[in-house]
């Protein structure tokens, strides 16, 4: 009996050890797949990841000069995988939340629609026949730089019916196509069938400010690119102004109908300039900080955990207020604009705005005293929820712009 009891206990211990081993193997596989292969870091802070089970970093001696690597270890002992590191810190930023106006001139003109023209020899669209598409940027005609619709009309008129060489940028590709204008008797002029736009304007929210040693004040906002309303294409920036804005009203959001901030531009008060329009937001400089600012450390992806956080935004006037939210998902494998799924829980913001509305893009997200992200999009079917971008992605762009300007 005693021998049988001991065998039973041994089998139970063996089974328990096997179950534990399988669980650890499962955890290692989960984190190896779930956690990213690259992390931004602060050289002065210990590395760790906000996960259910403790995952730590062990820095490795790089095999390539300037490369940084670390090994992720479960419980500080079990290897998970090797990741690359980029040091951004130590970095402190001033929290934003203020609305700002954008007035942008494009680098060229954007084709927003193509239509047939009633030519003498029949209706056709010369631009489409040449391969031009909506969303294309027209940079030059017959070698003449283009910055407005009037520039195109003049260049086509000067051709007197001869084919024109049109420089077209589509994404990263630049090519020149030959467009044969069509003469329209009713208008008594040559036309190409292109409708173009040369500028845009809108309202967004500042995510953070930085102050360089020189005293220059820079900012980041929106958390996504400014895109054309008709084509959805990112707008190449030629120049842009930052205009003071005051929020006057809110159209509350509801399921299937996103709301929006209604603001008033103070046209006479240009408060800064834009320097870049990127997938992770817009960036520029300001003449001054708009108010006394709260300085906080930059938070990295590994600092973020599911749970309570705070969103700073403005729903009246120019002063931002903190509102409670919950971070529901951390999405490492998604696009740069959809790193976080957030849920507005603050009763005041839900009552006044219904949740997230258009114009709140860029509203900073703070968790545990660190700037960890910014609001980017609202769920159309549920305005209490939306997407956010990691703050580190925006700050990496700030650092890159500062390096290129140095």
Buried (B, 14 or more C-beta within 10 A) or exposed (E): EEEEEEEEEEEEEEEEEEEEEEEBEEBBEBBBEEBEEEBBBBEEEEBBBBBEBEBBBBEBEEEEEEEBBBBBBBEEEBEBBEBEBEEBBEBBBBBBBBBBBBBBBBBBBBBBEBEEBEBEEEEBBBBBBBBBEBBBBBBBBBEBEBBBBEBBBBBBEEBEEEBBBBBBBBEEEEEEBEBBBBBBEEEEEBBBBBBBBBBBEBBBBBBBBBBEEEEEBBBBBBBBBBBBEBBEBBBBBBEBBBBBBBBEEBBBBEEEEBBBBEBBBBEEEBBBEBBBBBBBBBBBBBEEEBEEBBEBBBBBBBBBBBEEBBBBBBBEEBEBBBBBBBBEBBEEEEEBBBBBBBBBBBEEBBEBBBBBBBBBBBBBBBBBEBBBBBBBBBBEEBBBBBBBBBBBBBBBBBBEBBEEEE
